[in-house]
């Protein structure tokens, strides 16, 4: 049996603002720069969901990609796409929606829905050059 990682790409657009409500505007601006803009701004997020496990000898799959596709659609795209993350997504009402925190939230949403025998990794691009990777550690 072989250990293989399968990847599924997805995409969502979302708006956010990075700030700490306990800091004044200057400090928020110093730390978060343009991302502290009180009027929010958007990103085109590119997501890669990676699932690692043994190839099932009967199906030849690590995981049914149709199942993974639907899971990403229901748990990620429908909840985050075209949303204002700070205002419309419960997880970010008191958590800064940085790429780091978004990757952790996505991982948590998917982890319970994928077999525990499979390893889950989230790669999230906030811009074409900035991306984060989270595997649940
Ligand atoms: Ni931003």
Boltz pocket constraint, residues with backbone or C-beta under 6 A from the ligand:
constraints:
  - pocket:
      binder: B
      contacts: [[A, 16], [A, 35], [A, 41], [A, 42], [A, 43]]
      max_distance: 6.0
